[in-house]
Amino acid sequence: MNVESRIDDLLNLIGKKLSLEELEDALFLIKAEVEKVEGNIIEIEVNPDRQDMLSTEGIARAVRAFLRIDSGLVKYPTKKSGLEAIVKQGLTKIRPYLACSIIKGVETDDELIKEYMHLQEALTATHGRNRKKASIGLYVFDDIEFPLIYGPRKPEDIAFVPLGYEIEMNGPTILTDHEKGVDFGSIISGFKKWPLLYDSKGEVLSLPPIINSNDLGRITTDTHNLFVEVTGTHLPTVNQALNIMTTSLAERNGRVESITVVYPDGTTHETPDFSPEEMMISKDEINKLSGFDLDKTGIIDALGRTGYGAKQRKAGQIEVLIPSYRVDVLHPVDVIEDIAIGYGFDRIEPGMPQTMTTGKAKPVTGLKNKVRDLMVGAGYQEIMSYIMSSPELLNEKVLRDRPLVVTANPKSREYSVLRNSLLPILLAFASQNQHAEYPQRIFEVGDVAVPDEMMETRIQQIPSVCGLVTDTTVNITDLANEIGFLLRNMGFDSRFAYKKREDPTFIKGRSADILLDDEPVGLFGEVNPKVLSNLELGTPVIAFEIYLPRDGQW
């Protein structure tokens, strides 16, 4: 993702006068590249996993540590405000978690407010999964009457003036008429009650995760005391988003105060919590993986240059303190990568490899390339598609019920599973290209994934070739001849055969298995009219799919 900053503002936050070349070199060494510079504006590309660097403040903090201006673990003193936010019953299945903070004395001007809003949107889009897991709201602290209430309410009973508007709207109207309601309303629209955040006077702060109120959520240049809230469905994500937002604002001379969040069961959480996560890593493990020969002092210095705290422990162990805003550190390997960054990629001297090898294609790659050449020679045109698809396309629309490999937390149902067959993909492609000239002869060579509990990864990845012909009239005998052409030229002249088989994707009596040495390796047939109707295909289709050996050897 790209972050746009004012150069003078960035250098002021870094605290050191740097030439543009020196700044660019430092950014490059911490894996942030300068995309362009126009006058006083610099555009910096940041790795998507470094969500703590999606702001000028976060980038400046990283550069300060790397240049040893302010290395080591940054501490953000937090004072207890004594104020409460009360979570009511009934949100468990809707949006149950809340975390809050107060930042006083924050610098504001028109450009800074835009930057704060940009960070808010960037975090909710990435870390918050487009507001589904977490969404962030910023408010004028001085206008809020505590304690806050976060609870469910019937949509028609919700009424406030949404941000950017001057007229009051109720809940359903916000979802249909407000642009943010149109974009994100589906997150809560399926529930009978919606989450609402309001103060003790009944003044609405927001309808999470849709929109803030125009009364309390409108930040101006006169606003210096901010209230930040994060709601969501996953407590760690909510706390992490709050920590990133709060620490970024604290970099603008803000003083942080905490809020006590009270849950319906009586448990309380003091937020924000900047306590660093602790991780023990051995010196030997660091040097083995990085290829360095660093002593403990060198390791601690490298860790400090990437914003970590570190302490020497006995028996060659290093205690690493991970900042609360670093949400990308999941494993010791992530820390070791940062040690390499802190050591300096520019200091690593290239050397000759100890073992000399020559590269060559895997046998399966050679087999795939040969199949591609043969299919092109038979008059087919190659397509390439994503390995991710939808369960509706892979099963329901083609009348199948095959096991699927499902991804966790998919961004979209359209890309929520791994394809278990190429045939539905080709059928969908033909459906979307009915404007093209007929006959259409297309194929794809690619991998499919099927669940397999016997495999170490619980998934079997199988190379496959699929071909499809669609025209006003089609001939399944011609397709059988073309399959024979493919198999004979692969060296299986007398080893393949066809055996009748019924498959719901194909017309009854017009499909067969493809056998190689009496073992089924694929199937072909004329596609069922019901499948064509499901995919809105207006012409007959014949198709085949053959599964290739994973090692490239048959």
ABEGO torsion letter per residue (X at the ends): XBBBBBAAAAAAAAGBBBBAAAAAAAAAAAGBBBABBBEABBBBBBBAABAAAABAAAAAAAAAAAAGABBEBBBBBBBBAGBBBBBBBGAAAABABBBBBBBBGBBBBAAAAAAAAAAAAAAAAAAAGGGAABBBBBBBAAABBOBBBBBBBBAAABBBBBBGBABBBBAAAAAAABAAAAAAAAAAAABABBBBBBBAAGBBABBOAABBBAAAABBBAABABBBBBBBEABAAAAAAAAAAAAAAAAAAGBBBBBBBBBBAAGBBBBOBBABBBBBBBBAAAAAAAAGBBBBAAAAAAAAAAAGBBBBBBBGGBBBBBBBAABAABABAAAAAAAAAAAAEAAABBBBBBABBBBBBBBAAAAAAAAAAAAAAAAGBBBBBBBABBBAAAAAAAAGBBBBBBBBBGBABAABABBBABAAAAAAAAAAAAAABBOBBBBBBBBBBBBBBAABAAGBBBBBBBBBBBBBABBBAAAAAAAAAAAAAAAGAAAABBBBBBBBAABBBGABBBBBBGGBBAEBBEBBBAAAAAAAGBABBBBBBBBBBBAAGBX
